[in-house]
């Protein structure tokens, strides 16, 4: 089903109509949560690739917290969230490590 399109309901029972309405509401909430997480991850990745340590430091903990929240709400699968956190933390720590020659 494309975004913003109505759900097709075959039966005109009260319970069926209610479940369709709840499904639409949950889809909107999940979409908002997923969008927020992806935006925060994108901002953190941009700060890391730009080499901006202060911006990356400010965004790191809130991004991980948003991923954990999305996992708790069922928006992201636990393994997916953990994979995102692992990759972001590896990238974050690479800009904070000073290379010794």
DOBA-783341 format. One record per residue: y, x, z of N, C-alpha, C, O in turn; chain; residue number from 0. Coordinates in steps of 0.1 Angstrom, whole numbers, plus 5000, padded with zeros to 4 digits. Each point is the difference from the previous one (the first is absolute). Layout:
# DOBA-783341
 n.north n.east n.up ca.north ca.east ca.up c.north c.east c.up o.north o.east o.up unit pos
       Y      X    Z        Y       X     Z       Y      X    Z       Y      X    Z    A NUM
...
END
This chain:
# DOBA-783341
 n.north n.east n.up ca.north ca.east ca.up c.north c.east c.up o.north o.east o.up unit pos
    4988   5008 5000     5012    4992  5000    5012   5009 5000    5001   5009 5008    A   0
    5008   4988 4983     5013    5008  4999    5009   4997 5012    4999   4989 5006    A   1
    5010   5020 4997     5009    4999  5011    5010   4988 4997    5005   5000 4989    A   2
    4997   4991 5020     5009    4990  4999    4995   4987 4993    5008   4991 4998    A   3
    4979   5009 4998     4995    4988  4994    4993   4991 5010    4996   5005 5011    A   4
    5004   4982 4986     4994    4991  5009    4985   5001 5001    4994   5004 4990    A   5
    5000   4993 5021     4986    5000  5002    4994   4987 4995    5006   4989 5002    A   6
    4984   5012 4990     4993    4988  4995    4991   4994 5010    4991   5007 5006    A   7
    5011   4980 4998     4992    4994  5010    4993   4988 4993    5006   4991 4994    A   8
    4980   5010 5006     4992    4990  4993    4999   4987 5008    5002   4989 4995    A   9
    4996   5012 5018     4998    4988  5008    5013   4997 5007    5008   5009 5004    A  10
    4995   4978 4998     5012    4996  5006    4998   4995 5014    5003   4989 5004    A  11
    4990   5020 5004     4997    4997  5014    5011   5007 5008    5005   5010 4996    A  12
    4997   4984 5016     5010    5006  5009    4996   5015 5003    5009   5008 5000    A  13
    4979   4994 5003     4996    5013  5005    5001   5010 4988    5003   5012 5002    A  14
    4993   4984 4986     5001    5009  4988    5015   5003 4997    5003   5012 4998    A  15
    5005   4979 5003     5015    5002  4998    5005   5009 5011    5009   5009 4997    A  16
    4987   4989 5015     5005    5009  5011    4995   5014 4998    5008   5010 5002    A  17
    4980   4992 4994     4994    5014  4998    5008   5007 4988    5002   5012 5001    A  18
    5001   4980 4989     5007    5006  4989    5014   5004 5004    5005   5011 4996    A  19
    5001   4981 5012     5014    5003  5005    4999   5013 5009    5009   5009 4999    A  20
    4981   4992 5010     4999    5011  5009    4997   5013 4991    5004   5011 5004    A  21
    4988   4987 4986     4997    5012  4992    5012   5005 4993    5002   5013 4999    A  22
    5007   4979 4996     5012    5004  4994    5009   5007 5011    5006   5011 4997    A  23
    4995   4984 5015     5008    5006  5010    4995   5014 5004    5007   5009 5002    A  24
    4979   4992 5000     4994    5012  5004    5002   5011 4989    5002   5012 5002    A  25
    4997   4984 4985     5002    5009  4989    5014   5006 5000    5002   5011 4997    A  26
    5008   4980 5006     5014    5005  5001    5002   5010 5011    5006   5010 4998    A  27
    4988   4987 5014     5001    5009  5011    4993   5013 4997    5006   5011 5003    A  28
    4982   4989 4992     4993    5012  4996    5008   5008 4990    5000   5012 5001    A  29
    5005   4981 4989     5008    5007  4990    5012   5008 5006    5003   5011 4996    A  30
    5004   4982 5013     5012    5006  5007    4995   5013 5008    5007   5010 4999    A  31
    4982   4988 5008     4996    5012  5008    4995   5011 4991    5004   5012 5003    A  32
    4989   4985 4986     4995    5011  4991    5012   5007 4994    5000   5012 4998    A  33
    5010   4980 4998     5012    5005  4993    5008   5010 5010    5004   5010 4996    A  34
    4997   4985 5017     5007    5009  5009    4993   5013 5002    5006   5010 5001    A  35
    4981   4990 5000     4992    5012  5002    5001   5009 4988    5003   5012 5002    A  36
    4996   4983 4986     5001    5008  4988    5014   5006 4999    5001   5011 4995    A  37
    5009   4981 5008     5014    5006  4999    5002   5011 5010    5006   5010 4996    A  38
    4989   4989 5016     5002    5010  5010    4992   5013 4996    5005   5011 5001    A  39
    4983   4987 4993     4992    5011  4995    5007   5007 4989    5000   5013 4999    A  40
    5006   4980 4992     5007    5005  4989    5012   5008 5004    5003   5011 4995    A  41
    5005   4984 5015     5011    5007  5005    4996   5013 5007    5007   5011 4998    A  42
    4982   4989 5010     4995    5012  5006    4996   5010 4990    5003   5012 5001    A  43
    4990   4984 4988     4995    5009  4990    5012   5006 4993    5000   5012 4996    A  44
    5010   4980 5001     5012    5006  4993    5007   5010 5009    5005   5010 4995    A  45
    4996   4988 5018     5006    5009  5009    4992   5013 5001    5006   5011 5000    A  46
    4981   4988 5000     4991    5012  5000    5002   5008 4987    5001   5012 5001    A  47
    4998   4981 4988     5001    5008  4987    5014   5006 4998    5002   5010 4994    A  48
    5009   4984 5012     5013    5005  4999    5002   5012 5010    5009   5008 4999    A  49
    4981   4993 5011     5001    5011  5010    5010   4997 5011    5004   5009 5007    A  50
    5000   4978 4995     5009    4996  5010    4993   4998 5013    4994   4990 5003    A  51
    5006   5020 5006     4992    5000  5012    5005   4989 5010    4992   4994 5006    A  52
    5022   5005 4995     5005    4990  5010    4996   4986 4996    4997   4992 5008    A  53
    5005   5005 4979     4996    4986  4995    4986   4998 5002    4995   4989 5004    A  54
    4996   5021 4993     4986    4998  5001    4996   4998 5015    4991   4992 5003    A  55
    5016   5015 5006     4997    4999  5014    5004   4986 5005    4993   4994 5008    A  56
    5018   5001 4987     5004    4987  5004    4991   4989 4995    4999   4989 5006    A  57
    4995   5013 4982     4992    4989  4994    4985   5001 5004    4993   4990 4998    A  58
    5003   5021 5007     4985    5003  5001    4994   4990 5010    4991   4993 4997    A  59
    5014   5006 5015     4994    4992  5011    5001   4985 4996    4990   4993 5002    A  60
    5022   5002 4994     5000    4986  4996    4991   4996 4989    4995   4989 4999    A  61
    5003   5020 4991     4991    4997  4989    4985   4999 5005    4993   4991 4996    A  62
    5003   5018 5013     4987    4999  5005    4998   4988 5009    4989   4993 5000    A  63
    5022   5003 5007     4999    4988  5008    4999   4987 4991    4993   4991 5003    A  64
    5014   5009 4986     4999    4989  4990    4986   4999 4994    4995   4989 4998    A  65
    4999   5022 4999     4987    5000  4995    4990   4995 5010    4991   4992 4997    A  66
    5010   5012 5016     4992    4995  5010    5002   4985 5002    4990   4993 5002    A  67
    5022   5002 4997     5003    4986  5001    4993   4992 4989    4994   4990 5002    A  68
    5007   5016 4986     4994    4993  4988    4984   5000 5002    4994   4990 4996    A  69
    5001   5020 5010     4985    5000  5002    4997   4989 5010    4990   4993 4999    A  70
    5018   5006 5012     4997    4990  5010    5002   4986 4995    4993   4991 5005    A  71
    5016   5007 4986     5002    4986  4994    4990   4997 4989    5000   4989 4996    A  72
    4992   5021 5000     4990    4997  4990    5006   5001 4986    4993   4997 4990    A  73
    5019   5009 5008     5006    5002  4987    4993   5011 4993    4998   5000 4988    A  74
    5000   5011 5020     4993    5012  4994    4986   5001 5007    4999   4997 5012    A  75
    4991   5008 4981     4988    5003  5006    5001   5013 5009    5009   5008 4997    A  76
    4983   4993 5013     5002    5011  5010    4998   5014 4993    5008   5009 5002    A  77
    4982   4992 4990     4998    5013  4993    5011   5003 4990    5004   5012 4999    A  78
    5002   4978 4995     5011    5002  4990    5012   5005 5008    5007   5010 4996    A  79
    4996   4983 5015     5012    5005  5008    4998   5014 5006    5009   5007 5000    A  80
    4979   4996 5004     4997    5013  5006    5002   5011 4989    5004   5011 5002    A  81
    4991   4985 4986     5002    5010  4989    5014   5002 4997    5004   5012 4997    A  82
    5004   4978 5002     5015    5001  4998    5006   5009 5011    5008   5009 4997    A  83
    4989   4988 5016     5005    5008  5011    4997   5014 4999    5008   5009 5002    A  84
    4979   4994 4994     4995    5014  4999    5008   5007 4989    5005   5012 5002    A  85
    4996   4982 4987     5007    5007  4989    5015   5002 5002    5005   5011 4997    A  86
    5001   4979 5010     5014    5002  5003    5002   5010 5010    5010   5008 5000    A  87
    4982   4993 5010     5001    5010  5011    4998   5014 4995    5007   5009 5004    A  88
    4983   4993 4986     4998    5013  4994    5013   5004 4993    5004   5012 5001    A  89
    5001   4979 4991     5012    5003  4992    5012   5003 5009    5008   5009 4997    A  90
    4993   4983 5014     5011    5002  5009    4999   5014 5007    5011   5006 5001    A  91
    4978   4998 5003     4998    5012  5007    5002   5012 4991    5002   5011 5005    A  92
    4996   4988 4982     5001    5011  4991    5015   5004 4999    5003   5012 4998    A  93
    5006   4979 5003     5015    5004  5000    5004   5006 5013    5011   5007 5000    A  94
    4982   4991 5011     5004    5005  5013    4994   5013 5003    5004   5007 5010    A  95
    4986   4997 4982     4993    5013  5002    5008   5011 4993    5003   4999 4988    A  96
    5001   5011 5019     5007    5011  4994    4989   5010 4995    4992   5005 5008    A  97
    5009   4999 4980     4990    5010  4995    5004   5014 5003    5011   5004 4999    A  98
    4979   5003 5007     5002    5014  5004    4995   5009 4988    4988   4998 4996    A  99
    5020   5011 5000     4996    5008  4989    4994   5013 5004    4996   5008 4992    A 100
END
